[in-house]
Amino acid sequence: MRRIISERQEELPPSMLGKLLSVSHAPGMVSLGPGEPDFTPQPHILAAAKRALTEKQTRYTSPQGTPELRDAVVRKLLKENKIRTTADNVLITNGATEGILLTLMATIDPGEGVLLPDPSFLAYKPAVEVLSGTPLMVRLRETDGFQLTWEDLERAILPEKTNVLILNTPGNPTGVVFSKKVLEEIADFAVEYDLLIVADEVYEKFVYANQKHISIGSLNGMQNRVVTINSFSKTYGMPGFRVGYLTGPEKFINSMTKLHIFSSICAGSVSQAAALAALRGPQKAIPRIVRDYDKRRKEMVRRVNTMPGLRCREPGGAFYVFVNCSKIAKHSYPFAQNLLTKAKVAVVPGIEFGRGGEGFIRLSYATAPQLIRKGLDRMEDFLMRRRT
Ligand SMILES: Cc1ncc(COP(=O)(O)O)c(C=O)c1O
């Protein structure tokens, strides 16, 4: 048979994460791998979804999203993110993942460069590659606290060929929260090189200690240069609803809406009803969950730093601890595989997030405290046995 699978698809790297996750739910396994929260949506969110079904809200919505939800997003962005926008400049998407893909589809042509933090969320690079763009990896260094620096951006950029810089704060997998100073420097860099910034802020609520999330789209003069992407998946514990949103300059939103019509027409009607209830309803569960996650974060950091050969910084955000294992394992994949088969703990090898993640493993604390403890106990036992 002649070749039917596209070369573009064949060139995508196989996901090691997929392989690991497929065995991580086997009986007896403890998974410290999840990239989704372990809490379920608040009852009023589920009730809104049920109501939407009872009322047979089963038709396509407006491709940009229901007017009510877009209005609620506009109010939220102004109140919480200090981003001024209008309902015409908001697009409701099938999660942030679709938002990222649509933004790249609307902005890059084959061969054009996209600056990506390295390590970063594992969908960015394949999204650039599937569009025949050129990923330009910008190292995030542990020694800089995983903050982006002008020098590293300058080292990575191909000035004549680069349109877009993807930014993720709070960050997956490092847990970094970019400081105002760093964001201002990145904003200056974007102006200097005439770049569009794609700000993925899905972990915005998960910030700890004295950290503060700042939206780069709220900085002076950035309104025409930033597409802000967000999601209901993490904040409201509803990743399976597949609903998110983005806002940005009108010309980009128009072009993304056109692409969105061809890719999925609209986000799910029931999911949009649930998302509306999430934004309109009480928000008091969020700080409670964040306090709870903060306790888990502290315990995980403390425990990891007592284990032989491992060390980690205290992450300021998201729900991951990015653990340096380079002293005992230069390559994170075989190390993660060993933890899986010999200690029965699933973690994500840092290499999944880019070459800059090699020598690290990602542990998630978005799982029940007793499972976190069990997983950490098993890791500790495994490392102690290795030593003797
Ligand atoms: C940084 C980042 N962006 C986006 C997503 C995906 O979000 P969504 O469920 O809204 O597609 C994830 C999921 O892990 C993520 O870590």
The ligand as an SDF file (V2000), in Angstrom:
LIG
                    3D

 16 16  0  0  0  0  0  0  0  0999 V2000
    1.3800   24.2850   30.7890 C   0  0  0  0  0  0  0  0  0  0  0  0
    0.1550   23.5770   30.3470 C   0  0  0  0  0  0  0  0  0  0  0  0
   -0.6340   24.1400   29.4200 N   0  0  0  0  0  0  0  0  0  0  0  0
   -1.7580   23.5390   29.0030 C   0  0  0  0  0  0  0  0  0  0  0  0
   -2.1330   22.3040   29.4850 C   0  0  0  0  0  0  0  0  0  0  0  0
   -3.3730   21.6420   28.9620 C   0  0  0  0  0  0  0  0  0  0  0  0
   -4.5160   22.2800   29.4440 O   0  0  0  0  0  0  0  0  0  0  0  0
   -5.9530   21.9070   28.9020 P   0  0  0  0  0  0  0  0  0  0  0  0
   -6.4730   20.7650   29.7000 O   0  0  0  0  0  0  0  0  0  0  0  0
   -6.7490   23.1580   29.1280 O   0  0  0  0  0  0  0  0  0  0  0  0
   -5.8290   21.5840   27.4560 O   0  0  0  0  0  0  0  0  0  0  0  0
   -1.3390   21.6660   30.4400 C   0  0  0  0  0  0  0  0  0  0  0  0
   -1.7130   20.3390   30.9680 C   0  0  0  0  0  0  0  0  0  0  0  0
   -1.0080   19.6830   31.6750 O   0  0  0  0  0  0  0  0  0  0  0  0
   -0.1710   22.3220   30.8830 C   0  0  0  0  0  0  0  0  0  0  0  0
    0.6380   21.7550   31.7890 O   0  0  0  0  0  0  0  0  0  0  0  0
  1  2  1  0
  2  3  1  0
  2 15  2  0
  3  4  2  0
  4  5  1  0
  5  6  1  0
  5 12  2  0
  6  7  1  0
  7  8  1  0
  8  9  2  0
  8 10  1  0
  8 11  1  0
 12 13  1  0
 12 15  1  0
 13 14  2  0
 15 16  1  0
M  END
$$$$
